[in-house]
Amino acid sequence: MGRTYGYVLYPHFYDDFLISLAKKSSLKELSIRPFSLARHRESLVCFLTQDTKLESLHLKINEANREDWLALCQVLEKHPKLNSLYLDS
């Protein structure tokens, strides 16, 4: 059997990561697995609002409530270039 390696990220890793990407990003594709929409919704919404070049987004969401999903849908609806979206749970 193969080994599985896990990484422990500090609590605000995704917040800092998405804020950093929003400042200077030319990403066309972003995949984050696993992703807690409940904990990092504001950072993701900020990133998607500021990054207008992203074309593909893949998120494996492991934690979200109704308000989180609504906020995500609202920002996705307005994104000018996003043409591929894959959501997993």
C-alpha positions as CSV (number, residue, x, y, z in Angstrom):
1,M,0.0,0.0,0.0
2,G,1.1,3.5,-0.7
3,R,1.6,6.1,2.0
4,T,-0.7,9.0,2.5
5,Y,0.8,12.3,3.7
6,G,-1.1,15.0,5.4
7,Y,-0.2,18.6,6.0
8,V,-1.3,20.7,8.9
9,L,-2.0,24.2,7.9
10,Y,-2.2,27.1,10.4
11,P,-5.8,28.3,11.0
12,H,-5.6,31.4,8.7
13,F,-3.6,29.8,5.9
14,Y,-6.4,30.0,3.3
15,D,-7.3,33.6,4.3
16,D,-3.7,34.8,3.9
17,F,-3.3,32.7,0.7
18,L,-6.4,34.1,-1.0
19,I,-5.7,37.7,0.1
20,S,-2.2,37.4,-1.3
21,L,-3.5,36.0,-4.6
22,A,-6.1,38.7,-4.9
23,K,-3.4,41.4,-4.7
24,K,-1.3,40.1,-7.7
25,S,-2.8,37.2,-9.5
26,S,-2.8,36.0,-13.0
27,L,-4.2,32.6,-12.2
28,K,-6.4,31.0,-14.7
29,E,-7.2,27.9,-12.6
30,L,-7.5,27.3,-8.9
31,S,-8.2,24.1,-7.0
32,I,-8.4,23.9,-3.2
33,R,-9.2,20.6,-1.4
34,P,-10.5,20.6,1.3
35,F,-11.9,24.0,1.8
36,S,-14.1,25.3,4.6
37,L,-16.4,27.8,3.1
38,A,-17.8,28.5,6.5
39,R,-14.4,29.6,7.8
40,H,-13.0,31.3,4.7
41,R,-16.0,32.7,2.9
42,E,-15.0,36.4,3.2
43,S,-11.5,35.7,1.8
44,L,-12.8,33.7,-1.1
45,V,-15.4,36.3,-2.0
46,C,-12.7,39.0,-1.8
47,F,-10.4,37.0,-4.1
48,L,-13.2,36.3,-6.6
49,T,-14.2,39.9,-6.6
50,Q,-10.7,41.2,-7.3
51,D,-9.3,38.4,-9.5
52,T,-10.9,38.9,-12.9
53,K,-8.7,36.4,-14.8
54,L,-9.7,33.2,-13.2
55,E,-11.3,30.8,-15.7
56,S,-11.7,27.6,-13.7
57,L,-12.4,27.0,-10.0
58,H,-12.5,23.6,-8.2
59,L,-13.4,23.5,-4.5
60,K,-14.0,20.5,-2.3
61,I,-16.1,22.2,0.3
62,N,-16.2,20.4,3.7
63,E,-18.1,23.0,5.7
64,A,-20.7,25.5,4.7
65,N,-24.2,26.8,5.6
66,R,-26.9,28.4,3.6
67,E,-25.5,31.9,3.9
68,D,-22.0,30.7,2.8
69,W,-23.5,29.2,-0.3
70,L,-25.6,32.3,-1.1
71,A,-22.5,34.5,-0.8
72,L,-20.5,32.2,-3.1
73,C,-23.3,32.1,-5.7
74,Q,-23.7,35.8,-5.8
75,V,-20.0,36.5,-6.4
76,L,-19.7,33.7,-9.0
77,E,-22.7,35.1,-10.9
78,K,-20.8,38.4,-11.4
79,H,-17.4,36.9,-12.2
80,P,-16.5,38.1,-15.8
81,K,-14.2,35.2,-16.9
82,L,-15.1,32.1,-14.9
83,N,-16.4,29.4,-17.3
84,S,-15.6,26.2,-15.4
85,L,-16.8,25.5,-11.8
86,Y,-16.5,22.2,-10.0
87,L,-17.8,21.8,-6.5
88,D,-17.4,18.7,-4.5
89,S,-18.2,17.8,-0.9
